[in-house]
Amino acid sequence: MPEDDQRATRNLFIGNLDHSVSEVELRRAFEKYGIIEEVVIKRPARGQGGAYAFLKESERNHRTTEAEPKTLEEPKHETKKLKTLSEYAQTLQLGWNGLLVLKNSCFPTSMHILEGDQGVISGLLKDHTSGSKLTQLKIAQRLRLDQPKLDEVTRRIKQGSPNGYAVLLAIQSTPSGPGTEGVPTVEPGLQRRLLRNLVSYLKQKQAAGVISLPVGGSKGRDSTGMLYAFPPCDFSQQYLQSALRTLGKLEDEHMVIVIVRDTA
């Protein structure tokens, strides 16, 4: 098809990408060459090759411009530079929002998908009695950040790949933030606190919070699993390399959430 055909488009393939690469990074890298209409990122299971992406360029990038007047230049679009982990999280798909609960405290939290299967989140983070989405998750156990225990979590992730696990970035949920409309009211007896207090507690205990899923009882092994809430540590940072490259440093208090479905 000629370049000046009105139907002309360009689809680009980019291979050998880091699993943590984001749509924002790819747009920032390629929009300097023209308008990018769509970005589709594919992430094979770990150990089966790097991630890859398809970029669809606008047909306007390739139309002839000889007949267009050149006296006025179209203003250049500048991508907003991300400065905080909260801003970075808004570039990711929202996976869950609600209250994390520990003892008598609750922490408004939003979780954004870093990698894995959305179906694991929607399948395990729901009340199997009513079928409704869970809006409260209570941490009842802890996992010491010892290497053998971390190796076991890694083994479960690999065993669940590609459709049996999900990794999410958890940040403080703000009252006016995206996806906060469904955040429940605080139950009597619970004190609403900032997420950084939960992060500090887990750091002090050198542990991850653990939640058995589903909440409210199981209806079969296929619908059971575990949620691990990791404070900043070497294990969790491996999933935030893309954010680290984008921001330079990770100052915001955050957690990395790993959800794995039980396998037979």
N, C-alpha and C positions, 0 to 999 in steps of 0.2 A: 504494500500500500504506500503511495507517495506520502512524503512528509507533510505536504500541504493539504492532504485530504482531511476534511473536517472530522472524520471518524478516527483519525490517527491518535493512538495512545502508545505509551511505552511501559512495559512491565520489566522491572529489574529484579534479578535474583542475587541475593547476597548470602554467601555461605560461610561456614567455619566461624560462627559467632559464639560469644560467651552465652551460656544459658541464662544469665541474669540480665542480658541486654534488654532495654526498654524501647517502646515506640518513640518516646521523646528523644532518646539518643540518636535513633536512626533518622528521624525527621531533622534533627539539628545538623546531622552530618550531610544530608543530601538536599535539603531545601535551598542551600546556597546555589544549586544548579538549576532549580526550577520548582514549580509547585508539585507537592506530593499529595495525591488525593487519598491514598489508602496504604496502610502498612499492615501486613499479616505476618506474624512471627510464629514459627513452628519450633517446638522444643522436644526433640526425641528424648527417650528415657536416658538418664545418665549412664555413660558407658557405651552408648550407641551412636556416638558422634556429636558434633557441636550443633548448636541451634542454627537456623537459617531463616531468611525472610524474603517476602515478595513485596516490592514497592511498585505502586501504580502511579506513574507520572501523569500530570494533566496534559490533555491534548494541546493546550495552549503553549506548552513548552516547545512544541515542534512545528507550529504553524509558521509559514513564511511571514516575515514582518516588513518586507520591502515596501509595501504600500502604506504602512502605518506612519503617521507623522512622528518625528523624533525630537520635536522641539520641547516636549514635556516628558519627563521621566516619571514612571509610576513609582510611588513611594515604596521603599523596600520594607518588607515585613521582617521585624526582628522578634525572634523567639525570646520570651521572657526567661531570664536566667534563674534557675531554681537555687534558692539559698538555704532552705531548711528541709529536713526530712519530712516534715508535714506537707510541704509543697510537693516534694517528690512523690509522696504517697498518693496525692490527688491525680497523678498521671497513671496510676495503676487501677485495675478493676476492683471495686468494692466487693469484698467477700462476705462480711458480716459486721454488724454493729449492735451494741448492746452493753450489758454490764458484766464485767468480770467481778466475781465475789470471792473474798477471802475473809474468813471469820466474820466479824461484824462490819466490814468495810466493803463498799462497792466502788468500782472504777469504770466510768464511761469510756468505752473503747471502740475504735473502728479498726477493722482488719482488712488489708488490701493484698490482693493475690500477687505473689512473687513468681510462683511456678506451681505446676500440678493441675489437678482436675477440679473444676468447679462443682462437679457432681458429688465429690466426696464431701464438700462443705454443705451443700444443700441436703445431702442424704443423711449426714450424721448430726448436723446442728439443727435438729428439729425434734419436737416432742412427738414420740411415736404413739402416744395415747390420743392426742388431739390432731396430730399431723401438722400443727402450726410451727412456724419458725421459732427457735429458741431466742429469747431476748436476754437471758441471764445464764451465765456459766459459772459454777461454783468450784473453785480449786480446793480439793480435799486431800491431795497427796503432793509429795515433793519427790523429785528425782535428783540425787546428788550429781554434780557435774564431774563425775569420775570418768576416765577414759573408757573403761569397759561398758559403762551404762550408755555413754554417748555412741560407742560403736554399735550397741544394740539398736539404738534409734536409727542410726545410719543403715543398718541391715534391714530394718523394717521399711524404711523409705525405699531402698533398692528393691526389696521384695514386692512392694506395692506399685512400683513403676510399671506403666506410665499413668494408670487410671485409678490407683488406690491410695494416693496421697495428695496433700496440698501443703504449700508453705506460704505463710502470710506475714506481712509486716503490720504489727499492732502499734497504734499511736493513740494519743489522747483524743477522745471525741469531743468536739466543741459543739455548743448548743446550736449554732447556725451552720455547722459544716454539712457537706453533702452526705446524704444517707442517714441523717440523724433524726428524721421524722419519727422513726419507729422505736427510738430508745425509750424503754419503759420508765415509769416513775419509780422512785426508790421505795422499797417496802419498809414498813415500820420496823425499827430496830437496826436498820442498816445506815451507816454513815457514808455519804458520798465524798470520795476523795480523788485527788489527781492520780493519774496512772503512774507518775514518777515515784509515788510512795510504794506501790506494788513492786516496781522495778528495783527500788532500793532494798526492799525486804528480801527479794529473791537473790540479789547480789550478796547481801549480808549472809544469807544462808548457803550461798554457793550452790544454788539448786534451781531447777526448773519446776514450775507448777505443773501438775498433772490432773487431767480430768478424764474420767471414764465415759465413753460415749456408747449409746445415746443416753441422755438424761431421761430418767423416768422409766427405765427398763428396756430390755432387748426383745426383739421379735425374731431373732435368728442371727447366726454368726455373720452373715453378709452385711448386716446393718449395725455392727459393733466396731469399735475402734478406740483410739486414744488421742488425746490432745495434749501436747507439750508446749508450755509457755516459757521460752528461754529469755533471760535477761541478756544484755550485751555480753558476749563471751566469744572465744575463738570459734566455737562451733556455730553460733548464730551468724557471725560476721561473714562466713563463706557464702551466705545467701544475699549479702548486701554489697557485693563488689561493684555492681552497676551503680548503686546509689553513692558509694564511696568515690567512684571515678567522676560522677556528676557533681557532687558537692565538695569533694576534697576532704571533708571530715564529717563525722556523724555526731553532732552535739545533742540533738533532741533525745529525750528519754523515750525509749521504745523497747519492744520485745519482738522476737521472731517466733511465730506460732507454727508448729508442725502438727498436722493432723494425718493420721494413718489409719486405714481401714484394716481390720483383722482379716487374715487370710486363712484358708482351711489348712 
